[in-house]
Amino acid sequence: MKTSKKFAKWIPAVAIALFGLFVGTVREAQAAVAPSTARVKNLMAPTYRAPAAPPVVAKEMNKKDAKKLAAIAELPEEHVKLARFYAGEANRLDALATGYEKAAADYRERPAPKNVAAPTTAGRYEFFAKGFRSDAKTNRAIAASHEKMARPFI
């Protein structure tokens, strides 16, 4: 009876040790089968070269700067700069309008499945395209007027 009490004290410790050995073997088996991605230190190949960075092209000006310059423009260079800005904006708006017109044509030809797009999506896209076209027309007129203001001085 005394010997069973001696062993009774050690049963929990032996059980924990055996459990630890079991868990350790399972981890080793998993590591041998599929290495963990968390242990990968170098994700790049030794022959990797970073791509060349595209040149950073700063915009000549934004709308806020164009409005300020239009209020005080006197030199022909300033008017030419404004004409380029408004012509560029007109081209950008035309590109947006073209994109919306293509999307509207796609929706007219192949309507989207139920609940993906509203039935009026094509009409809405045509409305946006019409607005972009009118804004582009206005910007082209402004660009032409600035070119005309710069012409007598050149």
N, C-alpha and C positions, 0 to 999 in steps of 0.2 A: 504494500500500500504506500509505503514511503517513496518507492521508486516512481510510482505513477504521479505523485504530487510533484516530484522533481521535474519530470517530463512535462507536466501540465504547465509549468511556468514558461517553458521554451516553445510550446506549440505555436503561439501567435508569432513569435519571432521567426520561426522556421517557415511558417506560412507566408509571411511578408517577403522573406528572402527568396523563396521559390517563385512567388508571383513576380518579383523584380527580375529574376533570371529569365522567366518566360517572356516578359515585356521586352527585355533587352534583346532576346533572340528574334523576336518578331520585328523589331526595328532594324536589326541587321539584315534580316531577310528582305524587308521592304527596300532597304537601301541598295541591296545587291540587284534586285529586280528592276527598280525604277529609281534612278538617282533624283534627288530633290532638286527642283529648279531654284530653290532659295539659296543653294550652295554655289551656284554659278557666279563667279566673280567677274569675269570678263565677257561681256556680251558681244564685243566686236571682234572680228577676225583680225589677225595680225597684219593682214594686207589691206585693211580697210582705210580708205581715204575719204575724208569729209567732202561732200559736194561743194563745188565752187558757189559762193554766195552770189545771188543775183545782185546786180548793181542797184543801189538804192537811188531811186529817182524821186527827188522832192517835187511836189506839185509847185507850179509856178505861183499860184495863189488860190485862195478859197473864195467862197461867195462873199464873206464878210470883207475880205481885203479888196475884192472887186468893187463892192459898193463904195468903200472908202475912196478907192482910186478914181472911180467914175465921178465922184463929187468934186475932186480937186484936179482932174487930169487936164493938163495944158500942153505938154510936150507930145510930139508925134509918137515917140517911143512908148509913152504911157497908153495912148490910144491903140497902138498896134498890140500891146500886151493885153489890153482889155478885149480887143477883137479876137485874139487867139484864145483867150479864156472862154468867151461866149461861144465861139465856134466849137471848141472842145466839149463844152457842156451840151451843145446841140447834138453833136455826134454821139455822146454818151446817152442822151435821152432817146435818140433815134434807135440806138441799139436795144435799149430797154423796151421800147415800143415794139420792135421787131420780135423780141423774145415773147412778149405777151400776145402778139398776134399769132405766133406759131403755136403757143399753148392753147389759145382759143380755138384755132383750127383743129388741133388734136382732140380737144374736148368735143367739138362738133362732130368729128368723124367717129371717134370711139368714146362714147360716154363712159364715165367711170362706174364701177360697181356701186350698188346701193350703199348709202351712208358714208362714202368716201369723199364725194364732192357734191355740192348742191347742184340742182339742175340749172341754176343761173350762173354757174362758174364761167362758162364761155362768154356770156354777155358781160360779166364783170371784168374779165380780162380784156375784152374789146374796149370797154369804157376806159380802163387804165391806159391802153395803147393810144387811144384817141387823145387823152389828156397829155401823155408824154409827147405825142406828135405836135400838139398845139404849143406846148412849152418849148419844144425844139424850134418850131417856126419863129416864136418870139425871140429866142436866143439868137437865131440866125439874123433876124432883123436888127437886133442890138449890135451884133458883130459887124454887120454891114454899115451901120451908122458910125461906129467907131473907126472903121476903115476909111469911110468917107471923111471923117474929121481929121484923120492922120494924113490923107492924100495931099491936100494943098501944101502941106509943109515939106513933103518929101521931094 
